[in-house]
Structure formats: C-alpha cells, structure tokens
Amino acid sequence: MILFALVPAVSVLAGRGLQGAPLDGTTAVGLACGALACVAQGRSARPTSGTPVRSGRGTGRAATAPERVR
C-alpha cells in the first residue's frame, strides 16, 4: 500500500511548513526513503508481460459434469 509510504512524508512536510523550520539532513533522508518506497510499490503493482492476469475466480474455464460431481 503506497499510502503507508506517502502519509508520513506529507505530514512531515506539512508540519515543517507550519513551523517554518528548514529541512535538516534526517528529514531529507526520510523523505528520500519514502520516495523510494513509493517507486518500489509502483513498480511491483504493474503486471509484467510474461505474467498472466488473474481475476482470482478460478481457472477461467467452465467445469464439466464429472468435475462438478467431485
């Protein structure tokens, strides 16, 4: 969930903006880690060309009569 990487970064920026404090080194490192997490999550969510898209609803074919009896 990209939301877990985005919310802390936005709250830090909003808090620093309200306080008028400049960004220090640790804040910059935290924001960079949050950005990397967003990029990693965005890349893992995309299906690759060799991966079949699955809906999670079975095999995608109708069951024959003997298969329904099992």
Backbone as numpy.savetxt, mean C-alpha at the origin, in Angstrom:
# Nx Ny Nz CAx CAy CAz Cx Cy Cz
-1.22 -1.33 3.22 -2.05 -0.17 3.22 -1.16 1.08 3.22
-1.29 1.82 2.19 -0.45 3.01 2.03 -0.84 4.09 3.05
-2.04 3.99 3.59 -2.51 4.97 4.56 -1.63 5.01 5.80
-1.11 3.84 6.22 -0.27 3.78 7.41 1.08 4.46 7.20
1.52 4.60 5.97 2.76 5.31 5.67 2.50 6.79 5.42
1.30 7.13 5.02 1.00 8.50 4.64 0.56 9.37 5.82
-0.21 8.82 6.74 -0.76 9.60 7.85 0.34 10.20 8.75
1.36 9.43 9.17 2.38 10.04 10.03 3.14 11.17 9.33
3.43 11.01 8.04 4.15 12.06 7.33 3.33 13.33 7.23
2.05 13.20 6.93 1.18 14.38 6.82 1.02 15.05 8.18
0.89 14.27 9.25 0.73 14.87 10.57 2.00 15.59 11.03
3.16 15.05 10.68 4.42 15.73 11.03 4.52 17.06 10.29
4.21 17.05 9.01 4.29 18.29 8.23 3.27 19.32 8.74
2.08 18.86 9.07 1.07 19.80 9.59 1.48 20.35 10.95
2.01 19.49 11.80 2.45 19.94 13.12 3.61 20.92 13.04
4.56 20.63 12.18 5.70 21.55 12.01 5.24 22.87 11.43
4.27 22.80 10.52 3.75 24.04 9.93 3.02 24.90 10.94
2.25 24.26 11.82 1.51 25.02 12.84 2.44 25.61 13.89
3.52 24.89 14.21 4.47 25.38 15.21 5.45 26.39 14.63
5.62 26.37 13.34 6.58 27.26 12.71 8.02 26.79 12.86
8.20 25.53 13.23 9.54 24.99 13.43 10.10 24.48 12.11
11.40 24.67 11.90 12.00 24.15 10.67 12.16 22.63 10.75
12.28 21.99 9.60 12.50 20.55 9.56 13.94 20.24 9.96
14.11 19.29 10.87 15.47 18.90 11.25 15.82 17.58 10.56
16.98 17.05 10.87 17.47 15.85 10.19 16.64 14.62 10.44
16.21 14.42 11.68 15.41 13.23 11.97 14.05 13.27 11.31
13.48 14.46 11.20 12.20 14.60 10.52 12.36 14.31 9.04
13.43 14.80 8.45 13.68 14.55 7.03 13.88 13.05 6.77
14.58 12.37 7.66 14.79 10.92 7.51 13.45 10.19 7.63
12.62 10.58 8.57 11.30 9.97 8.72 10.41 10.18 7.51
10.44 11.37 6.95 9.66 11.64 5.75 10.17 10.84 4.56
11.49 10.69 4.46 12.07 9.89 3.37 11.67 8.42 3.52
11.66 7.90 4.75 11.22 6.51 4.98 9.75 6.35 4.62
8.93 7.32 4.96 7.52 7.27 4.60 7.32 7.30 3.09
8.11 8.10 2.39 8.03 8.15 0.93 8.44 6.82 0.31
9.50 6.21 0.86 9.92 4.90 0.35 8.86 3.84 0.60
8.19 3.91 1.74 7.11 2.96 2.03 5.95 3.13 1.06
5.63 4.37 0.71 4.56 4.62 -0.26 4.92 4.07 -1.63
6.17 4.27 -2.04 6.62 3.77 -3.34 6.61 2.24 -3.35
7.10 1.62 -2.28 7.12 0.16 -2.21 5.71 -0.41 -2.23
4.79 0.20 -1.52 3.41 -0.28 -1.52 2.76 -0.10 -2.88
3.05 1.00 -3.53 2.49 1.24 -4.86 2.99 0.24 -5.88
4.23 -0.15 -5.78 4.77 -1.13 -6.72 4.27 -2.53 -6.45
4.05 -2.88 -5.19 3.60 -4.23 -4.87 2.13 -4.43 -5.18
1.37 -3.37 -5.31 -0.07 -3.48 -5.57 -0.37 -3.73 -7.04
0.56 -3.42 -7.92 0.33 -3.61 -9.34 0.56 -5.06 -9.74
-0.35 -5.67 -10.50 -0.09 -7.03 -10.98 0.96 -7.01 -12.10
1.80 -7.99 -12.12 2.81 -8.08 -13.18 2.20 -8.72 -14.40
2.88 -8.66 -15.53 2.33 -9.18 -16.77 2.19 -10.69 -16.75
3.02 -11.42 -16.00 2.95 -12.87 -15.96 2.03 -13.41 -14.89
1.49 -12.55 -14.04 0.64 -13.00 -12.95 -0.82 -12.93 -13.38
-1.55 -14.06 -13.29 -2.97 -13.99 -13.65 -3.75 -13.22 -12.60
-4.74 -12.49 -13.06 -5.59 -11.72 -12.15 -6.65 -12.65 -11.60
-6.77 -12.72 -10.29 -7.74 -13.62 -9.66 -8.78 -12.80 -8.91
-10.00 -13.25 -8.99 -11.07 -12.56 -8.28 -11.30 -13.14 -6.90
-10.75 -14.32 -6.63 -10.96 -14.95 -5.34 -12.26 -15.72 -5.26
-12.86 -15.99 -6.40 -14.15 -16.68 -6.42 -14.04 -18.07 -7.04
-12.99 -18.79 -6.78 -12.89 -20.14 -7.29 -11.96 -20.25 -8.47
-12.19 -21.28 -9.29 -11.28 -21.57 -10.39 -11.64 -20.84 -11.66
-12.82 -20.26 -11.75 -13.21 -19.53 -12.95 -13.93 -20.39 -13.96
-14.30 -21.62 -13.59 -15.04 -22.48 -14.51 -16.22 -23.09 -13.75
-17.22 -23.48 -14.50 -18.40 -24.06 -13.87 -18.12 -25.50 -13.46
-18.69 -25.90 -12.35 -18.51 -27.27 -11.88 -19.39 -28.21 -12.67
-18.86 -29.39 -13.01 -19.67 -30.39 -13.69 -20.45 -31.17 -12.64
-21.36 -32.00 -13.10 -22.22 -32.76 -12.19 -21.43 -33.63 -11.22
-20.42 -34.41 -11.65 -19.68 -35.21 -10.67 -18.92 -34.37 -9.64
-18.46 -33.20 -10.03 -17.73 -32.35 -9.09 -18.64 -31.79 -8.01
-19.90 -31.55 -8.35 -20.85 -31.01 -7.38 -21.26 -32.07 -6.35
-21.16 -33.34 -6.71 -21.57 -34.42 -5.82 -20.57 -34.58 -4.69
-19.29 -34.34 -4.94 -18.25 -34.54 -3.94 -18.54 -33.81 -2.74
